[in-house]
C-alpha cells in the first residue's frame, strides 16, 4: 500500500518482513540490476491465493464438495430461478473444458446436488439444474466460505479492504487486454 500523503518513511506503521521480502532481498544481492517491484506484488498475490484456496477447500469439505464443485453449484445459484444453465454456459463461466465440466457434473449429479435433463428448446442440448438439496447445500456453503474470507480480511479496516479491492480490480483489468 502507499503511504498517506505527507507521511514520511519513519511515520509508516511498522511492517514485519515476509517470505517475499526475503526473496526480493536475495535477488537484490545477486542481481541488483533487476527491478523486483512486480515480484513484490505478485509474489504476495500468489501466496495469498494459495493460502486462501486451501482455507476455502477446508470450508467446503465440510459440505462434501471441493472448491471446483462449489464453483459449479454457485454459478447455478447465481443464475437465479430456476437455477438452470447449459453445460456450455457453465464451462465458459468456470473457464473449464467441456471434458472437465462433464466430470464435475457427473460427481455433483451422483451426489444428488444437480440434475441434467434435455433442453426443452433444443433436443440436442442438455440443461443443468440445482436440486433442492443442491440449493440448500450451496446456500450454506457460500455463507461458510464468506465467513472464512471475512476472517482473513479482518486484518484490514474497511477503508483498506476497499482500497485493496479497487487496486486489484485495476490490476486485473490491465491483464485482460
Secondary structure, DSSP 8 states (H G I E B T S, - for coil): ----TT--GGGS------HHHHHHHHHHHH-TT---HHHHHHHHHHHHHHHHHHHHHHHHHTTT--HHHHHHHHHHHHT-TTTEE-HHHHHHHHT--HHHHHHHHHHHHHTTSEEEEEETTEEEEEEEEE-HHHHHHHHHHHHHHHHHHHHHHTTS-HHHHHHHHHHHHHHHHHH--
